[in-house]
Amino acid sequence: MNKNIYIIVVAVALIVVISGISIWLLLSAKNLPLSENEQILIQEQPASPNTAGQEQTNNSQQASTTQSATQLLSYQDALKIYGGANLRVQLSLNNYNVCIVNPANPVFKKGVKVMFDNRINAKTMLYLDGVAYSIPAYGYKIITLTTTKPLPHTMRVDCNKGKNNAQIILQK
C-alpha cells in the first residue's frame, strides 16, 4: 500500500514539474530576441501564384492590391509607426493551428499603408483578394491597400490554407 502511494506522489510531482516547465517555456518565448526577419523588411512583391501553389489569378484580382516601395524599418520602428496609428494587422495561430487575423474586420481608407505582422514561427502566406504575399516567420510587410472596384469594397483575407479568415473594408 505504501509503495502505491509513493508511486502516485512521484507521478503527481513529475506532472507538476513538467507542467511548470512547459508554462515557463511558453511565457519566456514571448521575450525572445528579434529575429533577422524582424530587423528589415524584405522587398514587397506578391508571391507568384505558381510558387504559392495557387491557381493563376486574373488581372482584376492582381489590381486589387498593390505594394509600396521597400522600407528599411526595424520591427520596433514599424510597430511605433503602424501600431500607434492602428494600421497593424496581426497574424497568429489558434490552438488548432488555424491562422487568426486580428483585427478580423478592420476598416481602412483606400491607399493606406498597413503593417501585416506575422507572429507565427513559420513563413505565412497572406492573400488579399487572391493576391499572394509571403511573410517570413516573425516578419512583417507594409502593404498599400487599394482596389479598382467601387468603394466601399470588402477585401477577402485568406491566411495560409484557410479561406475567409478575415475581411478588410476599404472606404474613400
Secondary structure by P-SEA (a helix, b strand, c coil): caaaaaaaaaaaaaaaaaaaaaaaaaaaccccccccccccccccccccccccccccccccccccccccccccccaaaaaaaccccccbbbbbccccccccccccbbbbccbbbbbbccccccbbbbbcccbbbbbccccccbbbbbccccccbbbbbbcccccccbbbbbcc
